[in-house]
């Protein structure tokens, strides 16, 4: 296996980790309006991800940085062609982080309500837009001979890409509801499980359509296997949730996110951005990669730094593993 193939796999792993971790905190952000009945319950939801949400975003920074260094042509074409959607995602992530920090800085109801709306919308929009972006990457876009995106913004809103956005939005919200049930006590835990059942059924219906379309379009035996795992894991997550097995439900919902992401990357390989204008103009792991020396240096750096980051983040989740409820929220909040 060539080093550029190795780095394609490593980038897939980074995106998988990002969607697994940031997926449930996007879902919790959406649930601040769908599940929480008052400000105290919204505070409970925010506190479930408060210690970890910023650490989850490290995976996005790592994935973006790795793409820039290992596949500069892929990075350049992607960020120039998808400039407005990716800029909107970036703005949402910035506003969302500010909202988490500033919401409780002042006691006025209007102040806190506005930041709570920011948390909701800045969780919902990235959860949807990431699916649209990856739908376009896998399905292919108009890339010319010069490796430049030749389409328009409206070309990115194809039915396949929009369906991908609905899949990630529903799947992340279900993932967040299961996480909420796992991390809370009391009435909010019961309602999270009830809502998770509905969200899981919606996500399953959408995912079956999206994965079937993906398989028919560009799939092979490997992507068929991971797509089957995704569908079975999502059905198992819903079943475990109905039975009140929250730990198993979260494990299966996480496996679903992993399997869906694996399906997309297996379908994509060896391309990194297929061209719908001419297959010969597609960006591949070989023609879009950096030099072998650059990839070799990156491999050594990643081998040293990545285990440290994973161990530290795992320790963080262990420290903040206990459940919380409205009784843990001070009256002033």
Beta strands, then each sheet from edge to edge (+ up, - down):
strand 1: 271-273
strand 2: 283-284
sheet 1: 1+ 2-
end
